[in-house]
Amino acid sequence: MLYRPVGLVLGLASGALAGALFGRIWAAVGGEGDAPDPLDEDRAWKEILLAAAIQGAIFAVVRAVVDRSGAVGVRRLTGVWPAGT
């Protein structure tokens, strides 16, 4: 129960980190400034789906790293592994 506020803050931080990381990776992979939005009429399906797949993978990995690191940190501080939700 006490881990919930920590988890919430870590979730916000992981979202910000993943968004920044995605922007940098998309600029390197896509060659264009902004990633395509699904409603961009001038972008091809291939480009939109590639951006979505990359973004999803980055968000999942960053979230797993941040959540796991947070749980390890809580255990180090308290001696107790936080319960999952």
C-alpha positions as CSV (number, residue, x, y, z in Angstrom):
1,M,0.0,0.0,0.0
2,L,2.8,2.4,0.8
3,Y,4.4,1.7,-2.5
4,R,1.5,3.1,-4.5
5,P,2.6,6.7,-4.4
6,V,6.1,5.7,-5.2
7,G,4.8,3.6,-8.1
8,L,2.8,6.5,-9.4
9,V,5.7,8.9,-9.4
10,L,7.9,6.2,-11.1
11,G,5.2,5.7,-13.7
12,L,5.2,9.4,-14.6
13,A,8.9,9.5,-14.7
14,S,9.1,6.4,-16.9
15,G,6.5,7.9,-19.3
16,A,8.6,11.1,-19.6
17,L,11.8,9.1,-20.1
18,A,10.3,6.8,-22.6
19,G,8.8,9.8,-24.6
20,A,12.2,11.5,-24.7
21,L,14.0,8.3,-25.7
22,F,11.4,7.5,-28.4
23,G,11.8,11.0,-29.9
24,R,15.6,10.5,-30.2
25,I,15.3,7.0,-31.6
26,W,12.6,8.1,-34.1
27,A,14.8,11.0,-35.3
28,A,17.6,8.5,-35.9
29,V,15.4,5.8,-37.5
30,G,12.7,7.8,-39.2
31,G,14.9,10.6,-40.5
32,E,12.1,13.1,-40.0
33,G,11.6,15.4,-37.1
34,D,8.3,14.2,-35.7
35,A,6.9,10.7,-35.5
36,P,3.8,10.2,-37.6
37,D,0.4,10.5,-35.9
38,P,-2.2,7.8,-37.0
39,L,-4.3,10.7,-38.3
40,D,-1.5,12.1,-40.5
41,E,-3.1,11.9,-44.0
42,D,0.2,12.2,-45.8
43,R,2.0,9.4,-43.9
44,A,2.0,5.8,-45.1
45,W,0.6,2.9,-43.1
46,K,4.1,1.4,-42.9
47,E,5.6,4.5,-41.3
48,I,2.7,4.9,-38.9
49,L,2.8,1.2,-37.8
50,L,6.6,1.2,-37.5
51,A,6.5,4.3,-35.2
52,A,3.7,2.7,-33.1
53,A,5.7,-0.5,-32.7
54,I,8.9,1.2,-31.8
55,Q,7.1,3.5,-29.3
56,G,5.3,0.6,-27.7
57,A,8.5,-1.4,-27.3
58,I,10.3,1.5,-25.8
59,F,7.5,2.3,-23.3
60,A,7.2,-1.3,-22.2
61,V,11.0,-1.7,-21.7
62,V,11.4,1.6,-19.9
63,R,8.4,0.9,-17.6
64,A,9.8,-2.6,-16.7
65,V,13.2,-1.2,-15.9
66,V,11.8,1.7,-13.8
67,D,9.2,-0.5,-12.0
68,R,11.8,-3.2,-11.2
69,S,14.4,-0.7,-10.1
70,G,11.8,1.0,-7.9
71,A,10.9,-2.3,-6.3
72,V,14.6,-3.2,-5.7
73,G,15.1,0.3,-4.1
74,V,12.1,-0.1,-1.8
75,R,13.4,-3.5,-0.7
76,R,16.8,-2.1,0.0
77,L,15.2,0.7,2.1
78,T,12.6,-1.3,3.9
79,G,13.6,-5.0,3.6
80,V,10.2,-5.8,2.1
81,W,9.4,-6.4,-1.6
82,P,6.4,-4.3,-2.7
83,A,3.3,-6.2,-3.5
84,G,2.1,-6.1,-7.1
85,T,-1.2,-4.5,-8.0
